[in-house]
């Protein structure tokens, strides 16, 4: 009997240590947008799925999809708009899951500033950080309000979106996240106001997605990852305050008013079914980018996104 118990103990220890290792590259430093990942890690949901997940914040926000495409990361957090451009350029990537299922990007202005409607941007300065997609989004918003890109002056503010707006270096910024910059400005005592892209005639899209190399990815491992993060999202929705306390306890820099406000604002935007694909959403955004002249031709949704749960 003792020998049998010892054998069982060895087997259990072996199973416990036989976790599949995977690497996840974040899109940016850890913040409330990554809530389901952090909660899945802290609550042991990854371990329950037989996974040991190494979560890495990038030195350069442009690196994660490149790392996934090159096989140097199993998964990367990226953005749906960027995915379309990268696939069109031939980068071997595909969306395998969704983290934040609504746009966060907005056109941000001062609440008490001169811009009451988008038409007021004529002759004004608009700050941006990422060329390409953000310019296409802005061009579409302007066009829907009787303006063109020639009517505004673009200013690259190099990621200092809200500071550039609050200091009135620019009159508006595109690329601000409604769950962060709005809260940051409120805390600074200079409130802002968002024009929401999906309310200005642009197709809705998934802000944050998980991407992988379709040729080398381990589909089973990714399914388990998504199952764990789905549990993480469910825990956050069911226990918003407790989940915030767990999240904030993981790093000193997270325990501040901005992150707490952003946490509350991000909860309704997490994907409740991270594996599911809205094919129409990807087809519409692909068509939008072609119409905007950012890509040539369109690709079928199957080359852009996949639901690994489908038979």
ABEGO torsion letter per residue (X at the ends): XAAAAAAAAAAAAAAAABBBBBBBBBABBBBAAAAAAAAAAAAGAAAAAGBBBBBBBBABAAAAAAAAAAGABABBBBBAAAAAAAAAAGBBBBBABBABABBABBBBBBAABABABAAAABGBBBBBABBGAAAAAAAAAAAAAGBBAAABBBBBAGGBAAAAAAAGABABBBGBBAAAAAAAAAAAGBBBBBBBAAAAGBBBBBABBBBBBAAABBAAAAAAAAAAAAAAAAAAAABAAAAAAAAAAABAAABBAAAAAAAAAAAAABBABAABBBAAAAAAAAAAAAAAGABBEBBBAAAABBBAABX
